[in-house]
Amino acid sequence: GKGSIMRLGKNQQAIEIETVSTGSLGLDIALGVGGLPRGRVIEIYGPESSGKTTLALHTIAEAQKKGGVCAFVDAEHALDPVYARKLGVNLDDLLISQPD
């Protein structure tokens, strides 16, 4: 379909991307578009105890405030529901996967 393959050099117009705040103004600014793109799959990768889960949960809370539906793939089986709730995540509306 349309947009399946294209040349980016021919389109000089900036594409307006709807975003979701990460909950960190500094990171939103550094990303250049004001947050993470809405409606996309986002993978957060980094070393242990680097804040990956906290960043993900803040972003989920912000997306839920805007009426978004979020899924969290808990590959480490370490999601703390009490902590998530404290960060503003609505656990009743969160889709969670804990793969083997």
C-alpha positions as a Markdown table, in Angstrom:
| # | Residue | x | y | z |
|---|---|---|---|---|
| 1 | Gly | 0.0 | 0.0 | 0.0 |
| 2 | Lys | 0.9 | 3.7 | 0.0 |
| 3 | Gly | 4.0 | 4.4 | 2.1 |
| 4 | Ser | 5.2 | 0.8 | 2.0 |
| 5 | Ile | 8.4 | 2.0 | 0.3 |
| 6 | Met | 9.5 | 5.5 | -0.3 |
| 7 | Arg | 12.4 | 7.9 | -0.7 |
| 8 | Leu | 12.8 | 10.1 | 2.3 |
| 9 | Gly | 15.0 | 12.6 | 0.4 |
| 10 | Lys | 12.0 | 13.6 | -1.8 |
| 11 | Asn | 9.8 | 14.6 | 1.1 |
| 12 | Gln | 11.2 | 17.8 | 2.6 |
| 13 | Gln | 8.2 | 18.4 | 4.9 |
| 14 | Ala | 8.6 | 17.6 | 8.5 |
| 15 | Ile | 6.2 | 14.8 | 9.6 |
| 16 | Glu | 4.1 | 15.7 | 12.6 |
| 17 | Ile | 4.4 | 12.9 | 15.1 |
| 18 | Glu | 2.0 | 12.6 | 18.0 |
| 19 | Thr | 4.0 | 11.8 | 21.2 |
| 20 | Val | 3.6 | 10.6 | 24.7 |
| 21 | Ser | 5.7 | 12.3 | 27.4 |
| 22 | Thr | 8.3 | 10.1 | 29.1 |
| 23 | Gly | 7.5 | 11.9 | 32.4 |
| 24 | Ser | 11.0 | 13.5 | 32.1 |
| 25 | Leu | 11.1 | 17.0 | 30.5 |
| 26 | Gly | 14.8 | 16.7 | 29.9 |
| 27 | Leu | 14.4 | 13.4 | 28.0 |
| 28 | Asp | 11.4 | 14.6 | 26.1 |
| 29 | Ile | 13.5 | 17.6 | 24.8 |
| 30 | Ala | 16.5 | 15.3 | 24.1 |
| 31 | Leu | 14.3 | 13.0 | 22.0 |
| 32 | Gly | 13.6 | 16.0 | 19.7 |
| 33 | Val | 9.9 | 15.5 | 19.3 |
| 34 | Gly | 8.7 | 15.9 | 22.8 |
| 35 | Gly | 8.5 | 12.3 | 24.0 |
| 36 | Leu | 8.0 | 8.9 | 22.5 |
| 37 | Pro | 6.0 | 8.4 | 19.3 |
| 38 | Arg | 2.4 | 7.4 | 20.1 |
| 39 | Gly | 1.1 | 4.1 | 18.6 |
| 40 | Arg | 4.5 | 2.5 | 18.1 |
| 41 | Val | 6.2 | -0.4 | 19.8 |
| 42 | Ile | 9.0 | 1.0 | 22.1 |
| 43 | Glu | 11.8 | -1.1 | 23.5 |
| 44 | Ile | 13.8 | 0.3 | 26.4 |
| 45 | Tyr | 17.2 | -1.4 | 26.7 |
| 46 | Gly | 20.0 | -0.9 | 29.2 |
| 47 | Pro | 22.0 | -2.4 | 32.0 |
| 48 | Glu | 20.4 | -3.7 | 35.2 |
| 49 | Ser | 19.2 | -0.9 | 37.6 |
| 50 | Ser | 19.5 | 1.8 | 35.0 |
| 51 | Gly | 15.9 | 2.9 | 35.3 |
| 52 | Lys | 14.3 | 1.1 | 32.4 |
| 53 | Thr | 11.3 | 0.0 | 34.3 |
| 54 | Thr | 10.8 | 3.4 | 35.9 |
| 55 | Leu | 11.0 | 5.1 | 32.5 |
| 56 | Ala | 8.5 | 2.6 | 31.0 |
| 57 | Leu | 6.1 | 3.0 | 33.9 |
| 58 | His | 6.2 | 6.8 | 33.8 |
| 59 | Thr | 5.6 | 6.7 | 30.1 |
| 60 | Ile | 2.7 | 4.3 | 30.5 |
| 61 | Ala | 1.1 | 6.5 | 33.2 |
| 62 | Glu | 1.4 | 9.5 | 30.8 |
| 63 | Ala | -0.2 | 7.6 | 27.9 |
| 64 | Gln | -3.0 | 6.3 | 30.1 |
| 65 | Lys | -3.8 | 9.9 | 31.2 |
| 66 | Lys | -4.4 | 10.7 | 27.5 |
| 67 | Gly | -6.7 | 7.7 | 27.1 |
| 68 | Gly | -4.1 | 5.4 | 25.6 |
| 69 | Val | -3.9 | 1.6 | 26.0 |
| 70 | Cys | -0.5 | 0.2 | 26.9 |
| 71 | Ala | 1.1 | -3.2 | 27.1 |
| 72 | Phe | 4.1 | -4.0 | 29.3 |
| 73 | Val | 6.3 | -7.1 | 28.4 |
| 74 | Asp | 7.9 | -8.1 | 31.7 |
| 75 | Ala | 10.7 | -10.3 | 30.4 |
| 76 | Glu | 12.4 | -10.2 | 33.8 |
| 77 | His | 9.2 | -11.1 | 35.8 |
| 78 | Ala | 10.0 | -8.3 | 38.1 |
| 79 | Leu | 7.1 | -5.8 | 37.7 |
| 80 | Asp | 6.1 | -4.4 | 41.1 |
| 81 | Pro | 2.4 | -3.5 | 41.0 |
| 82 | Val | 2.7 | -1.3 | 44.2 |
| 83 | Tyr | 5.5 | 0.7 | 42.6 |
| 84 | Ala | 3.7 | 1.0 | 39.3 |
| 85 | Arg | 0.6 | 2.3 | 41.0 |
| 86 | Lys | 2.7 | 4.9 | 42.9 |
| 87 | Leu | 4.0 | 6.2 | 39.6 |
| 88 | Gly | 0.4 | 6.7 | 38.4 |
| 89 | Val | -0.1 | 3.5 | 36.3 |
| 90 | Asn | -3.7 | 2.3 | 36.2 |
| 91 | Leu | -3.1 | -1.5 | 36.6 |
| 92 | Asp | -6.7 | -2.4 | 35.7 |
| 93 | Asp | -6.1 | -1.0 | 32.2 |
| 94 | Leu | -2.5 | -2.3 | 31.7 |
| 95 | Leu | -1.9 | -5.3 | 29.5 |
| 96 | Ile | 0.9 | -7.4 | 30.9 |
| 97 | Ser | 2.8 | -10.2 | 29.3 |
| 98 | Gln | 5.4 | -12.3 | 31.2 |
| 99 | Pro | 6.9 | -14.7 | 28.7 |
| 100 | Asp | 8.9 | -17.7 | 29.6 |
